[in-house]
Structure formats: structure tokens, C-alpha cells
């Protein structure tokens, strides 16, 4: 028996059901038992590994980091095969650098990295392509960004998609593959702020110049007349072209609340050959996060993994801190023929999955099990963290071990980590730590197989009218012109405020200020610093369950009932100071 003893996992409905328990950033290496090691970022206020690539002489980690009082920046670092740091760098975009040098008043652009690809012929001497984003707080949009580096991390060239014709308003790239003459990248693109988004595929050459790009709306809708967004999260090469996986916003649900998994097959020219959509019965969104081709799988040649639930972010665009540590939902595994026919769909309760790879003859998945980072295969758990965490990326080292990377989170900070998981021999051992899987029918299946009757659940007790409401309605109270009190449970809050410069020119800020748990008093001055005149909080937008807070997509919007009186006080002060610029009057 081999060390991984399920040869055809995910190659049929029978075997798919068997998946079970399975300068820069400062590097801190810790030696672990069984010849394993661990690296953590102990210094940044926020950091997360979004992608790990195993290379011949070690591993490349990329992600996003943020210091206590600074802006978020993309980072990349190289570890040798023993986990020792070879180099570490931060990659600041020209937009962020310009804003810092000019001491801009107001939001500074934020940077991050989503993933990396080996450049050139794929050898260690060719370096890497880093793919990331710049987030502009004043308009709440992401712009895709490419950074080509040499083997030591030095920048060779950089490209921003801010000037890309017909795709410069909003763009984010989540994954990519190498092609014969460059790279094929995928993500989301939108024609403008607060508008709809479509799945997006971009072909670029070795120098980062765009050959072609194409939108793939999941439904027949005008993106400028909707706020629904579709996104491709992963891409893999297939014998006839490429397979993409992600999720889309259906027309019959509120935007962002019940996304459905989406798997698409395209040919080498980008034309769609097949398309499949599905949703689990798990409440919340269903998202496909990774797709890969399985070897020796007969008719079931594609494997798709993902997550479903109320809070299942992989976190490629995170940059705030602290981040909500709860990963709440189920994982799923689906198998497809090369022609796009789904042959199996299984769920793993309380085990959201974000990444997968073929390891020997088996499939290994990484994610979170009961809110703790987890890596496993058919009947074994190779790694389960003892803290609140998530594994966002897994890869196989040159020595045949597994490398798991991601983020750990508590109430105070989010910390990037990577850990070598030594391959465990399973000869003469019984499988252990099995996670039960459940065969789930597609939520959109018109003719599901009948299931045996289940015993009736006992009725919930009637609420006692004399008891106080255990979950009082969330409230927003404007304490003064620049201070609000928020009561409730929210993943994020966006403040919208106005202020005036020394010359009386009007400025605005619309920016997230973090979560609320119970009660929080938020001061605009404490969040954004001192202003010459103002600020005035004009509105507060609350987000109950969302990966990235985007203006206009919140669950609740409260406007300041005293805004007019606050403005009158400021304008009177401007007049007293002899400032009568027309712009000061709004």
C-alpha cells in the first residue's frame, strides 16, 4: 500500500465520497517534531499568505501585510527547503508610493498580492510573475497589477491595468496559468464603481502586454444596470483548452447573499464550450475556489473544490485588521468529465476547502476544519491547526512533503504562516481521523434522488413574551457631527464623511473602519486624523456578512439626521475665517 492509499479519489461518485479527515516580512522559523518546520510573521499587524509555490530549491510565499500604522503592501519571500529565509521584499505600487511622497490628505491606496507564477521556462533562474491589486479607498475599486521579479525578488518590470482599454474601471485577478507565449489570468472585471462585474480572462505575453481580454457574464444582463458580480477564482489547462471555476450572483437572490458555484470550459480562443452551475443546500453562498485536472481518472477528468456557507472567504483581497476569525460553512468536492458533465458532488460538513493538488495518486485539499487550518486526503489528516486559522494554499515540495500556508487570526491580529507537513507513511495502518462526507443533491436539480424519511425534529419552544429580546435590533446613533455609536454584529462598517481644507475646498472620504461586535463608538477623527474644518459623518453603512465591504452593497444605511446643522456650523466658521470659496458651499 502506498503512503496515500486511495488511488482513484474523486474519479467516480464512489471514491469522491471518501474524502475525509485529511524589506519585507520578517520570517520566524520554528522547528517542529518529525522533521517539520514552521514559518510565521510575528511582526506585522496584519499579514496573510494568499499563495504558496513549491520550487526545486524551496518555496515562494506571496500575500499581503500591513504594519500597525501603515498601509497594506504586497509581499513575497523565498524559503529554502529547510524553512530558512533567503529573501523577503515588500512591493509598493507607484500609486501608493506617490500618495505617500505627496503626503496626501485622505485615503492612501492599499496594495496586495493574490498569487504568483513561475516566469519564463519555469526554471529557478527565470524568476516569477507576481499578480496582485491596488485598492483605491476613495472610489472603493480594485485595479489589477503585475510585477515581474528576478530569482532574488528584485523588480524587473511592473504593469497596472488602470489604463487598459475597456477594462480600467475595476479589475481583480485571482489565478492564472502559464501558456506557450505568456500567461492566461482570470478574475473579475467591471465597467465602473458599484456596477455589475463579470468573470474575466486576460491573455498577456512574457512582457506583461495584454494580447486579449474578455468578459464572461454568467447571465444575460447589462453590467451597467446591475450590482451583481460574477468572478472566476481558478483556471487550469485541459486537453481541449481551459477550465475555469468561481461563482456568480443569481438574479433571484439579493446581491452577494446566495452566490452559486460556476464551472466553465473554454477552448484556446476563449470560446465557451460548456457551462455548469450549482449550489449546496448549506445556507449562504456556494463558491468554487479551485479546479484541477486529475490523472488516470477515466471519464471524470476534472476536480473542483470549494466552500458553502455564511462566511467562507479565501481572503485574497484582505488587508484590514483584525479580521473576523470565523470561517463558517461546509466544503464540497465535485468531479466532471472533460465534456463538462458533473459526475459527483459531495459535501464535507464544517470543512470549507480553498485549494487542492494531486499528490501521488490522491487529491489533497487545504482549508479549515471547524475553524482551524486543515490539510488532508482521503482518510487521513496531515495537518490540523490548534488555533483559529485557515489554509489558503498547499503545494508539494521537491522532497515529496506538503507545504501548507495561510493565516491565523485572533481578536487582535492576523498572522501569516507556512508549515511543512511531513508525508506520513500509512503502510499497515488503519485510516484515522476520518471526516464524514455527505452525498448532497444539487440544489438546482429538478429530479433529486429520493432520500429516506428522517425522523421529525422536535418543535422549537415558543419564545417567552416576558423575556427580553436576546438579539436586539442593531442601531446607529449619531452622538455628534463626527462620532457614531453602532450596536450589533457586523463584519464591517463604512463611514461616509465630508471635510474642508484650509482653502475651504470640500473633500470626501468613504472608507471601511472595521467590524463591530456588540457595541462600538467610532470617531472619524480617531480613524482618519485631524481636519482643518470638520469632519462630518454623513452616513454609516453596515455589512453583516461580506468578504469586502463595497459602498452601496451594505445591509443597512443610516444617514446623519443632523448633517444640515453640522454643515451650517462649519460654513459659519469658514465665513468667520474669511473663506468664501464657492466649493466650500458644497
DRENTORKE-965735 format. One line per 4 residues: number of its first residue (from 1); their letters; for each residue y negated, x, z of C-alpha. Coordinates in pm, 1 decimal, m for minus. Layout:
N
NUM> A> Y,X,Z ~ ...
END
This chain:
586
1> XXXX> 0.0,0.0,0.0 ~ m343.9,132.8,m82.7 ~ m627.6,157.7,169.0 ~ m769.4,m161.1,15.2
5> XXXX> m477.7,m391.8,m18.1 ~ m598.9,m691.8,m219.1 ~ m578.9,m585.1,m582.7 ~ m699.2,m895.3,m758.4
9> XXXX> m958.5,m1029.3,m514.8 ~ m1194.3,m1269.7,m694.4 ~ m976.6,m1258.9,m1007.3 ~ m849.4,m1613.0,m955.3
13> XXXX> m907.5,m1909.7,m730.0 ~ m620.5,m1799.3,m509.2 ~ m746.9,m1448.6,m449.6 ~ m1117.8,m1528.2,m431.4
17> XXXX> m1046.3,m1737.7,m125.1 ~ m911.6,m1435.5,56.1 ~ m1240.2,m1253.5,120.8 ~ m1257.8,m1217.3,493.0
21> XXXX> m1389.9,m1007.2,762.9 ~ m1461.5,m739.1,588.5 ~ m4482.3,1235.2,310.4 ~ m4273.1,980.4,375.3
25> XXXX> m4049.3,800.5,611.4 ~ m3922.3,1014.0,897.7 ~ m3544.2,1049.8,894.1 ~ m3345.9,1041.7,1217.3
29> XXXX> m2977.0,1122.5,1177.3 ~ m2715.6,1024.5,1434.5 ~ m2353.3,1143.3,1424.0 ~ m2102.1,865.8,1482.3
33> XXXX> m1730.5,861.4,1556.5 ~ m1474.3,905.0,1276.9 ~ m1695.6,1148.2,1084.3 ~ m1952.8,877.2,1005.9
37> XXXX> m2329.0,921.7,1034.1 ~ m2637.8,701.7,1052.6 ~ m2999.8,743.6,946.0 ~ m3280.7,532.7,1090.6
41> XXXX> m3658.6,517.4,1052.0 ~ m3776.5,528.5,1412.0 ~ m4148.4,578.8,1344.1 ~ m4275.7,306.8,1108.9
45> XXXX> m4390.6,m25.4,1249.4 ~ m4209.1,m191.5,960.8 ~ m3952.8,m46.4,721.5 ~ m3661.5,m178.0,518.9
49> XXXX> m3417.0,m25.2,271.5 ~ m3401.0,m254.9,m30.4 ~ m3164.8,m43.9,m242.4 ~ m2922.5,245.6,m190.0
53> XXXX> m2777.0,452.4,m474.2 ~ m2489.5,692.0,m416.9 ~ m2516.4,1002.3,m635.6 ~ m2294.2,1309.4,m674.2
57> XXXX> m2465.6,1512.9,m404.8 ~ m2569.4,1241.5,m159.1 ~ m2767.6,918.4,m167.6 ~ m3110.9,787.0,m265.9
61> XXXX> m3269.3,519.4,m45.0 ~ m3573.3,317.3,m152.5 ~ m3769.7,45.7,19.1 ~ m4095.1,m41.9,190.2
65> XXXX> m4259.6,99.9,503.0 ~ m4575.8,24.2,693.4 ~ m4746.6,211.2,975.8 ~ m4891.7,37.1,1278.4
69> XXXX> m5247.1,12.8,1144.0 ~ m5199.7,85.8,777.1 ~ m5089.7,m71.4,453.0 ~ m4733.3,m106.6,328.2
73> XXXX> m4613.9,153.7,79.6 ~ m4301.4,210.0,m121.7 ~ m4082.8,496.9,m5.5 ~ m3790.1,692.8,m143.7
77> XXXX> m3582.1,954.9,33.1 ~ m3283.3,1169.5,m51.7 ~ m2998.1,1236.1,191.2 ~ m2720.5,1487.8,135.5
81> XXXX> m2354.9,1395.2,173.7 ~ m2372.8,1461.9,549.8 ~ m2674.2,1238.6,603.5 ~ m2927.3,1521.6,631.8
85> XXXX> m3272.5,1460.6,487.9 ~ m3353.7,1659.9,172.7 ~ m3689.6,1498.5,94.5 ~ m3893.0,1186.4,171.8
89> XXXX> m4204.2,1051.1,m1.2 ~ m4438.9,752.4,2.2 ~ m4559.0,613.7,m332.2 ~ m4910.7,469.3,m317.5
93> XXXX> m5025.6,269.9,m618.6 ~ m5357.9,352.3,m787.0 ~ m5484.0,6.5,m683.2 ~ m5416.8,72.6,m315.0
97> XXXX> m5548.9,428.5,m337.2 ~ m5874.8,313.1,m497.4 ~ m5926.6,44.8,m233.4 ~ m5868.7,294.2,48.7
101> XXXX> m6102.4,554.8,m100.9 ~ m6377.2,299.4,m160.0 ~ m6333.3,156.9,193.3 ~ m6309.1,m193.7,54.0
105> XXXX> m6400.8,m471.2,296.8 ~ m6122.9,m727.2,296.7 ~ m5760.2,m719.4,187.6 ~ m5611.6,m389.5,69.9
109> XXXX> m5334.9,m412.6,m193.3 ~ m4986.0,m368.8,m47.7 ~ m4708.9,m168.3,m217.4 ~ m4330.7,m168.0,m202.0
113> XXXX> m4017.4,m65.4,m390.3 ~ m3734.7,m303.0,m480.5 ~ m3469.4,m77.4,m637.6 ~ m3400.8,247.3,m823.5
117> XXXX> m3205.8,350.2,m1133.0 ~ m3082.9,690.1,m1243.1 ~ m3300.1,815.1,m1528.0 ~ m3219.9,999.5,m1848.6
121> XXXX> m2848.8,1058.9,m1895.1 ~ m2783.8,968.8,m1532.5 ~ m2732.4,1323.6,m1408.8 ~ m2892.1,1458.5,m1087.6
125> XXXX> m3123.5,1681.6,m1293.5 ~ m3283.9,1378.3,m1464.1 ~ m3437.2,1214.0,m1159.1 ~ m3486.4,842.1,m1105.6
129> XXXX> m3682.0,535.2,m1208.7 ~ m3831.4,355.7,m908.6 ~ m3912.7,m12.4,m962.1 ~ m4148.9,m187.7,m727.0
133> XXXX> m4457.7,m401.3,m688.1 ~ m4817.7,m419.7,m574.4 ~ m4925.9,m729.2,m383.1 ~ m5289.7,m839.2,m407.8
137> XXXX> m5378.2,m1039.5,m97.3 ~ m5698.7,m1188.4,m235.8 ~ m5505.8,m1370.1,m508.6 ~ m5158.9,m1371.8,m346.4
141> XXXX> m4984.2,m1231.2,m654.1 ~ m4730.9,m954.7,m719.3 ~ m4757.6,m715.8,m1013.1 ~ m4452.3,m514.8,m1122.8
145> XXXX> m4472.0,m136.5,m1116.5 ~ m4257.8,153.6,m1248.6 ~ m4259.4,507.7,m1106.9 ~ m4059.8,786.7,m1274.1
149> XXXX> m3976.7,1075.0,m1038.1 ~ m3801.0,1409.7,m1073.7 ~ m3496.4,1505.7,m862.7 ~ m3724.5,1619.9,m577.4
153> XXXX> m3923.6,1294.2,m571.7 ~ m4237.4,1418.2,m748.3 ~ m4407.3,1161.2,m972.2 ~ m4376.6,1224.8,m1347.1
157> XXXX> m4547.1,905.9,m1464.1 ~ m4635.3,557.7,m1341.8 ~ m4675.0,222.6,m1518.2 ~ m4822.4,m105.8,m1396.0
161> XXXX> m4763.5,m438.1,m1568.7 ~ m5114.0,m554.9,m1478.2 ~ m5221.4,m516.2,m1842.5 ~ m4901.2,m639.0,m2006.7
165> XXXX> m4994.5,m890.3,m2274.0 ~ m4891.6,m1249.2,m2187.0 ~ m4737.4,m1133.2,m1857.5 ~ m5012.9,m975.9,m1649.6
169> XXXX> m5088.9,m1254.1,m1400.3 ~ m4779.1,m1242.9,m1176.1 ~ m4463.3,m1035.9,m1218.4 ~ m4185.1,m907.7,m994.8
173> XXXX> m3870.3,m713.0,m1089.5 ~ m3561.5,m741.6,m869.8 ~ m3287.5,m549.8,m1052.6 ~ m3204.1,m358.2,m1368.7
177> XXXX> m2950.7,m159.6,m1569.5 ~ m2965.2,143.5,m1796.4 ~ m2935.2,90.5,m2172.6 ~ m2879.1,334.0,m2458.3
181> XXXX> m3252.4,382.6,m2509.0 ~ m3406.9,288.7,m2174.3 ~ m3374.2,12.5,m1918.5 ~ m3328.7,m365.0,m1904.8
185> XXXX> m3500.8,m514.4,m1599.8 ~ m3504.6,m868.2,m1459.1 ~ m3705.9,m1075.8,m1213.5 ~ m3977.1,m1343.3,m1231.7
189> XXXX> m4299.2,m1384.9,m1430.2 ~ m4571.6,m1647.4,m1401.7 ~ m4878.1,m1724.2,m1615.2 ~ m5107.0,m1741.7,m1312.6
193> XXXX> m5165.4,m1778.6,m940.5 ~ m4999.3,m2082.2,m779.5 ~ m4834.0,m2174.1,m1110.5 ~ m4468.6,m2204.9,m1202.5
197> XXXX> m4250.6,m1899.8,m1260.4 ~ m3959.7,m1833.0,m1495.1 ~ m3669.4,m1592.7,m1496.8 ~ m3787.1,m1278.3,m1672.8
201> XXXX> m3616.3,m999.5,m1869.2 ~ m3803.2,m684.1,m1975.7 ~ m3678.5,m405.3,m2201.1 ~ m3853.8,m69.6,m2152.5
205> XXXX> m3791.4,268.6,m2312.6 ~ m3739.7,602.0,m2136.3 ~ m4116.8,647.2,m2103.3 ~ m4171.3,306.9,m1943.3
209> XXXX> m4327.0,147.0,m2250.3 ~ m4229.4,m218.5,m2297.9 ~ m4017.6,m290.4,m2606.8 ~ m3996.4,m664.3,m2546.2
213> XXXX> m4002.9,m918.8,m2266.2 ~ m3900.8,m1282.1,m2246.1 ~ m3935.6,m1576.2,m2009.0 ~ m3632.3,m1791.6,m1927.7
217> XXXX> m3742.7,m2119.8,m1765.1 ~ m3444.4,m2289.6,m1603.8 ~ m3569.8,m2631.7,m1713.8 ~ m3784.5,m2761.2,m1995.5
221> XXXX> m4122.1,m2755.2,m1821.4 ~ m4470.2,m2621.4,m1874.2 ~ m4518.7,m2340.1,m1621.4 ~ m4891.4,m2408.7,m1608.2
225> XXXX> m4827.2,m2763.7,m1489.7 ~ m4582.7,m2692.7,m1206.1 ~ m4545.5,m2475.4,m898.3 ~ m4167.3,m2444.0,m921.9
229> XXXX> m4031.3,m2095.2,m961.3 ~ m3711.9,m1953.5,m1114.8 ~ m3603.5,m1592.8,m1065.3 ~ m3330.0,m1356.1,m1180.2
233> XXXX> m3207.5,m1142.3,m889.2 ~ m2940.8,m931.3,m1061.7 ~ m2819.5,m817.3,m1401.6 ~ m2503.3,m644.9,m1524.0
237> XXXX> m2379.0,m531.2,m1863.5 ~ m2090.5,m729.8,m2014.8 ~ m1878.2,m669.2,m2326.2 ~ m2095.2,m909.4,m2526.9
241> XXXX> m2435.2,m842.5,m2374.2 ~ m2552.3,m906.7,m2017.3 ~ m2502.3,m1148.1,m1728.0 ~ m2790.3,m1248.3,m1501.0
245> XXXX> m2779.7,m1418.6,m1161.6 ~ m3051.2,m1575.6,m948.9 ~ m3179.2,m1919.3,m856.2 ~ m3411.5,m2193.4,m976.3
249> XXXX> m3618.7,m2479.9,m838.0 ~ m3475.6,m2818.2,m942.7 ~ m3712.3,m3097.5,m1040.5 ~ m3568.1,m3345.3,m790.5
253> XXXX> m3648.2,m3142.5,m475.7 ~ m3963.2,m3012.0,m307.4 ~ m4050.8,m2665.9,m443.4 ~ m3877.6,m2383.4,m259.5
257> XXXX> m3666.2,m2605.0,m31.9 ~ m3340.1,m2656.4,m220.9 ~ m3305.5,m2385.1,m483.2 ~ m2981.1,m2373.7,m679.0
261> XXXX> m2779.6,m2073.1,m790.8 ~ m2818.5,m1982.9,m1155.3 ~ m2594.2,m1760.6,m1371.3 ~ m2679.8,m1688.0,m1735.2
265> XXXX> m2508.5,m1494.2,m2014.1 ~ m2725.1,m1339.1,m2287.4 ~ m2647.4,m1123.9,m2590.0 ~ m2800.2,m783.5,m2667.4
269> XXXX> m3100.9,m951.7,m2830.2 ~ m3170.2,m1163.4,m2521.9 ~ m3049.1,m1494.1,m2663.7 ~ m2872.9,m1724.2,m2414.6
273> XXXX> m2501.1,m1778.4,m2480.4 ~ m2410.7,m1970.7,m2165.6 ~ m2572.5,m2104.9,m1850.1 ~ m2430.0,m2233.1,m1520.4
277> XXXX> m2597.5,m2379.4,m1210.7 ~ m2454.0,m2486.2,m877.4 ~ m2536.7,m2549.2,m512.3 ~ m2330.7,m2540.0,m195.2
281> XXXX> m2328.6,m2827.7,48.2 ~ m2493.4,m2599.8,304.0 ~ m2842.5,m2739.3,379.6 ~ m3123.0,m2533.2,226.5
285> XXXX> m3136.2,m2315.9,m82.0 ~ m2842.3,m2160.9,m270.3 ~ m2926.5,m1819.6,m418.0 ~ m2714.1,m1584.8,m628.3
289> XXXX> m2802.8,m1226.1,m534.7 ~ m2559.4,m1004.3,m725.0 ~ m2334.4,m1013.7,m1030.0 ~ m2082.6,m754.9,m1148.2
293> XXXX> m1800.2,m714.4,m1396.0 ~ m1455.1,m684.0,m1242.4 ~ m1196.0,m454.2,m1394.6 ~ m840.5,m569.9,m1462.4
297> XXXX> m923.8,m932.0,m1382.3 ~ m760.4,m1118.1,m1667.3 ~ m977.3,m1412.8,m1768.0 ~ m1205.1,m1403.8,m1462.3
301> XXXX> m1422.1,m1108.0,m1551.8 ~ m1744.2,m1171.9,m1356.8 ~ m1800.8,m1190.5,m982.2 ~ m2114.8,m1343.7,m829.7
305> XXXX> m2209.6,m1325.8,m461.5 ~ m2494.2,m1491.1,m277.2 ~ m2610.8,m1696.8,16.1 ~ m2698.1,m2054.7,102.8
309> XXXX> m2890.7,m2188.3,398.2 ~ m3232.4,m2248.6,551.2 ~ m3318.3,m1876.8,589.6 ~ m3133.7,m1629.8,363.6
313> XXXX> m3387.9,m1375.8,229.5 ~ m3261.5,m1044.5,96.6 ~ m3612.2,m917.5,161.2 ~ m3711.3,m711.7,m144.6
317> XXXX> m4075.2,m820.0,m108.8 ~ m4112.9,m795.4,268.5 ~ m4395.7,m585.0,406.3 ~ m4520.4,m760.4,722.2
321> XXXX> m4405.8,m704.1,1077.0 ~ m4244.8,m816.8,1288.8 ~ m4013.6,m1005.7,1055.7 ~ m3810.3,m1307.5,1162.2
325> XXXX> m3474.3,m1152.4,1260.7 ~ m3268.5,m1464.1,1198.9 ~ m3051.4,m1475.6,885.3 ~ m2922.7,m1831.5,889.2
329> XXXX> m2671.8,m1956.8,633.9 ~ m2338.2,m1908.6,459.1 ~ m2218.5,m1669.1,192.1 ~ m2046.3,m1756.8,m132.0
333> XXXX> m1835.4,m1592.7,m399.1 ~ m1788.2,m1722.9,m748.9 ~ m1582.1,m1597.2,m1039.7 ~ m1645.4,m1654.2,m1410.3
337> XXXX> m1477.3,m1586.2,m1737.8 ~ m1669.4,m1378.5,m1988.8 ~ m1748.8,m1704.4,m2168.6 ~ m1926.5,m1842.6,m1861.8
341> XXXX> m1660.8,m2077.0,m1724.0 ~ m1662.9,m2081.9,m1345.7 ~ m1305.8,m2045.4,m1218.7 ~ m1363.4,m2030.9,m842.7
345> XXXX> m1633.6,m2098.5,m584.9 ~ m1571.9,m2016.2,m220.9 ~ m1786.2,m2000.6,91.2 ~ m1786.8,m1765.4,388.8
349> XXXX> m1927.1,m1950.3,689.6 ~ m2214.3,m1771.1,864.3 ~ m2182.0,m1466.4,636.1 ~ m2464.3,m1456.2,377.2
353> XXXX> m2397.4,m1193.9,106.5 ~ m2662.8,m989.2,m73.5 ~ m2482.7,m709.3,m258.3 ~ m2134.6,m621.3,m383.6
357> XXXX> m1940.7,m349.6,m564.6 ~ m1591.9,m289.7,m694.2 ~ m1428.0,m43.0,m456.5 ~ m1092.1,82.2,m572.8
361> XXXX> m907.6,m232.9,m668.6 ~ m1110.5,m461.9,m445.6 ~ m1450.7,m617.9,m404.4 ~ m1665.4,m506.6,m111.8
365> XXXX> m1961.5,m719.1,m8.2 ~ m2258.5,m649.6,217.1 ~ m2480.6,m891.9,403.7 ~ m2494.2,m1039.0,752.5
369> XXXX> m2224.6,m1197.1,964.1 ~ m2359.1,m1421.4,1239.2 ~ m2697.5,m1249.4,1201.7 ~ m2562.4,m893.6,1222.4
373> XXXX> m2530.2,m645.7,936.9 ~ m2184.1,m662.2,785.0 ~ m1974.9,m487.7,516.7 ~ m1621.0,m590.0,439.2
377> XXXX> m1346.4,m662.9,194.3 ~ m1050.3,m895.2,158.1 ~ m902.9,m877.0,504.8 ~ m1096.7,m605.5,680.2
381> XXXX> m1437.0,m549.9,834.2 ~ m1557.6,m198.3,759.1 ~ m1886.2,m232.0,941.6 ~ m2036.7,m491.0,1171.9
385> XXXX> m2361.2,m402.8,1345.7 ~ m2417.8,m469.8,1713.6 ~ m2783.0,m570.0,1662.4 ~ m2979.6,m827.4,1466.4
389> XXXX> m2974.4,m682.1,1115.6 ~ m2880.7,m727.5,751.8 ~ m2713.2,m501.4,497.1 ~ m2908.9,m532.6,172.8
393> XXXX> m2725.9,m267.6,m31.9 ~ m2385.8,m96.4,m45.0 ~ m2254.0,185.2,m264.1 ~ m1955.1,419.5,m288.4
397> XXXX> m2010.5,788.3,m215.2 ~ m1864.9,1073.9,m417.6 ~ m1612.5,1125.3,m135.2 ~ m1491.7,765.6,m162.5
401> XXXX> m1661.5,632.8,151.6 ~ m1900.7,339.5,173.6 ~ m2272.2,363.1,242.3 ~ m2442.4,55.6,389.8
405> XXXX> m2822.0,24.4,413.0 ~ m3074.0,m240.8,511.4 ~ m3297.2,m335.8,804.6 ~ m3270.6,m408.6,1176.4
409> XXXX> m3517.8,m640.2,1343.4 ~ m3621.4,m732.9,1694.8 ~ m3926.0,m909.8,1834.8 ~ m4145.5,m601.7,1794.1
413> XXXX> m4049.9,m414.4,1477.8 ~ m3831.0,m395.7,1169.5 ~ m3642.8,m69.0,1114.4 ~ m3478.2,70.3,800.7
417> XXXX> m3130.1,213.6,840.4 ~ m2840.4,357.3,641.5 ~ m2491.3,426.0,767.9 ~ m2184.1,597.6,629.3
421> XXXX> m1881.7,375.3,671.0 ~ m1567.6,587.1,654.1 ~ m1290.3,436.8,445.8 ~ m1014.6,317.3,678.1
425> XXXX> m653.8,366.5,577.7 ~ m461.3,39.2,602.4 ~ m108.1,167.6,549.8 ~ 139.5,m5.9,779.0
429> XXXX> m141.2,m204.6,938.4 ~ m179.9,m576.0,960.8 ~ m511.6,m718.2,836.2 ~ m763.0,m766.2,1115.9
433> XXXX> m1088.9,m945.5,1184.9 ~ m1040.3,m1199.0,909.2 ~ m1329.3,m1431.2,833.6 ~ m1201.6,m1772.1,728.2
437> XXXX> m1314.8,m1885.6,386.6 ~ m1363.4,m2241.7,280.2 ~ m1298.0,m2375.2,m66.6 ~ m1609.6,m2577.7,m146.6
441> XXXX> m1661.0,m2808.6,m440.1 ~ m1982.1,m2762.5,m631.3 ~ m2249.1,m2994.8,m501.4 ~ m2319.4,m3096.4,m860.3
445> XXXX> m1950.4,m3154.7,m953.8 ~ m1922.0,m3515.0,m1078.6 ~ m1549.8,m3532.4,m1002.2 ~ m1458.7,m3321.2,m699.5
449> XXXX> m1100.9,m3297.5,m584.7 ~ m1032.9,m3547.4,m307.3 ~ m1020.2,m3393.2,35.8 ~ m800.9,m3519.5,319.8
453> XXXX> m970.4,m3757.1,555.7 ~ m1129.7,m3589.2,853.4 ~ m1141.6,m3749.1,1197.3 ~ m1467.9,m3924.2,1267.8
457> XXXX> m1721.6,m3723.3,1457.5 ~ m1834.7,m3875.2,1786.3 ~ m2167.5,m4054.6,1766.8 ~ m2470.0,m3865.9,1886.2
461> XXXX> m2604.8,m4003.0,2214.9 ~ m2912.6,m4219.2,2186.5 ~ m3230.9,m4042.0,2299.3 ~ m3364.1,m4131.8,2640.5
465> XXXX> m3704.2,m4301.7,2596.4 ~ m3810.5,m4170.0,2937.4 ~ m3754.7,m3804.6,2840.6 ~ m4045.7,m3610.3,2692.7
469> XXXX> m4018.8,m3523.2,2326.0 ~ m3813.4,m3197.6,2318.8 ~ m3975.3,m3093.5,1988.4 ~ m4342.2,m3190.5,1996.8
473> XXXX> m4516.6,m3214.0,1662.1 ~ m4679.5,m2883.7,1567.0 ~ m5057.6,m2884.8,1595.6 ~ m5354.3,m2677.6,1478.3
477> XXXX> m5664.2,m2670.1,1695.7 ~ m5986.4,m2506.5,1579.4 ~ m6122.8,m2352.6,1900.5 ~ m6440.2,m2219.6,1737.9
481> XXXX> m6560.0,m2111.4,1394.4 ~ m6320.9,m1815.3,1375.3 ~ m6038.7,m1896.7,1617.4 ~ m5745.7,m2138.2,1592.3
485> XXXX> m5454.3,m2227.6,1815.1 ~ m5124.1,m2305.4,1642.9 ~ m4835.9,m2475.2,1826.0 ~ m4488.6,m2493.4,1672.6
489> XXXX> m4226.8,m2282.2,1495.4 ~ m4344.8,m2127.3,1167.0 ~ m4223.3,m1833.3,959.0 ~ m4578.5,m1751.7,854.1
493> XXXX> m4938.5,m1871.7,869.4 ~ m5211.3,m1819.1,610.1 ~ m5575.9,m1816.2,715.0 ~ m5844.9,m1902.8,461.8
497> XXXX> m6187.1,m1778.0,567.7 ~ m6533.2,m1706.4,436.1 ~ m6787.9,m1440.8,540.6 ~ m7115.7,m1286.7,427.4
501> XXXX> m7217.4,m924.2,362.9 ~ m7535.8,m753.6,475.1 ~ m7695.8,m862.1,145.3 ~ m7592.9,m1220.9,202.1
505> XXXX> m7317.0,m1219.6,m56.4 ~ m7033.8,m1460.9,8.5 ~ m6679.2,m1326.9,46.4 ~ m6342.7,m1495.3,94.2
509> XXXX> m6006.2,m1394.1,239.0 ~ m5676.8,m1581.6,204.0 ~ m5404.0,m1385.9,377.6 ~ m5088.7,m1437.0,588.2
513> XXXX> m5116.1,m1339.1,954.1 ~ m4752.4,m1364.3,1064.5 ~ m4522.0,m1609.4,1239.7 ~ m4571.8,m1847.0,1532.4
517> XXXX> m4303.3,m1916.9,1791.6 ~ m4415.2,m2169.8,2049.7 ~ m4790.4,m2113.8,2070.8 ~ m5028.8,m1856.4,1927.7
521> XXXX> m5406.6,m1817.8,1930.9 ~ m5530.5,m1645.8,1615.3 ~ m5872.7,m1482.7,1585.8 ~ m5997.1,m1397.9,1237.2
525> XXXX> m6198.5,m1106.0,1373.3 ~ m5896.2,m959.7,1551.0 ~ m5685.6,m996.1,1236.5 ~ m5936.7,m868.8,979.2
529> XXXX> m6204.4,m680.5,1169.8 ~ m6577.2,m734.6,1222.0 ~ m6800.3,m901.2,959.6 ~ m7178.0,m884.3,931.6
533> XXXX> m7203.1,m1264.0,917.9 ~ m6909.2,m1484.5,1005.9 ~ m6622.7,m1524.3,959.1 ~ m6547.0,m1895.0,939.1
537> XXXX> m6185.8,m2011.4,920.7 ~ m6196.2,m2289.9,661.5 ~ m5827.5,m2383.6,665.8 ~ m5486.9,m2296.7,809.6
541> XXXX> m5166.5,m2326.8,605.7 ~ m4829.8,m2336.9,786.6 ~ m4493.0,m2226.4,643.6 ~ m4178.2,m2346.3,816.4
545> XXXX> m3910.2,m2170.2,608.6 ~ m4008.7,m1932.0,334.1 ~ m3946.5,m1569.2,232.6 ~ m4300.5,m1501.1,113.9
549> XXXX> m4599.4,m1711.4,212.7 ~ m4790.2,m1810.6,m101.4 ~ m5113.3,m2013.0,m82.1 ~ m5058.9,m2374.2,m184.9
553> XXXX> m4686.1,m2375.3,m110.2 ~ m4701.6,m2435.6,266.0 ~ m4559.7,m2727.6,460.8 ~ m4885.4,m2817.5,636.0
557> XXXX> m5251.5,m2755.0,552.0 ~ m5520.6,m2817.0,814.0 ~ m5891.9,m2784.4,727.3 ~ m6163.5,m2697.2,975.8
561> XXXX> m6347.8,m3020.9,1066.1 ~ m6643.6,m2815.1,1189.9 ~ m6682.9,m2598.0,879.6 ~ m7013.2,m2753.1,775.5
565> XXXX> m7168.3,m2696.8,1117.0 ~ m7039.3,m2337.6,1124.0 ~ m7190.6,m2271.5,781.3 ~ m7522.7,m2419.0,891.3
569> XXXX> m7536.0,m2172.9,1183.9 ~ m7465.7,m1876.4,955.2 ~ m7720.3,m1984.0,693.7 ~ m7982.3,m2028.6,963.6
573> XXXX> m7910.3,m1675.6,1085.4 ~ m7938.1,m1543.0,729.3 ~ m8274.5,m1714.1,691.7 ~ m8392.5,m1567.4,1021.6
577> XXXX> m8293.6,m1222.5,896.0 ~ m8489.2,m1279.3,575.6 ~ m8187.2,m1304.0,347.7 ~ m8215.5,m1578.7,88.1
581> XXXX> m7975.8,m1460.8,m186.4 ~ m7859.8,m1773.8,m371.3 ~ m7498.1,m1658.6,m331.4 ~ m7538.2,m1689.6,42.1
585> XX> m7558.3,m2064.5,m4.3 ~ m7202.3,m2071.6,m143.4
END
